[in-house]
Amino acid sequence: MKGITGPTIGKALRNLLREKEMTQAELSRTISMKESYMSALVNGKIKNTSLATLNRIACGLGITISQVIYEVERVSRGDGK
């Protein structure tokens, strides 16, 4: 995931949350993550996150980590909303 930045991950997560009609708070509770950390991720304030964290998020959204990575790459190419 070369060239992936915090804001790119954040935008991708916002897209996925919107697609799943889920709030940050709902996802945070679902995966037992602090809301403040989720907010920082979604707002692009965290520069790097682990694949384990992305996998937790994917599970909470009911999708695969591959789908999360696809969305991050799509946003990084400028194809994201």
MOQUIGI-V741042 format. One record per backbone hydrogen bond with DSSP energy under -0.5 kcal/mol. CO is the residue of the C=O (numbers start at 0). NH is the residue of the N-H. If there is no record, write none. Layout:
co: [CO CO]
nh: [NH NH]
This chain:
co: [0 4 5 6 7 8 9 10 11 12 13 14 15 16 17 22 23 24 25 26 27 27 28 33 34 35 36 37 38 39 39 40 44 49 50 51 52 53 54 55 56 57 57 58 63 64 65 66 67 68 69 70 71 72 73 73 74]
nh: [3 8 9 10 11 12 13 14 15 16 17 18 19 21 20 26 27 28 29 30 31 32 31 37 38 39 40 41 42 44 45 43 46 53 54 55 56 57 58 59 60 61 62 61 67 68 69 70 71 72 73 74 75 76 78 79 77]
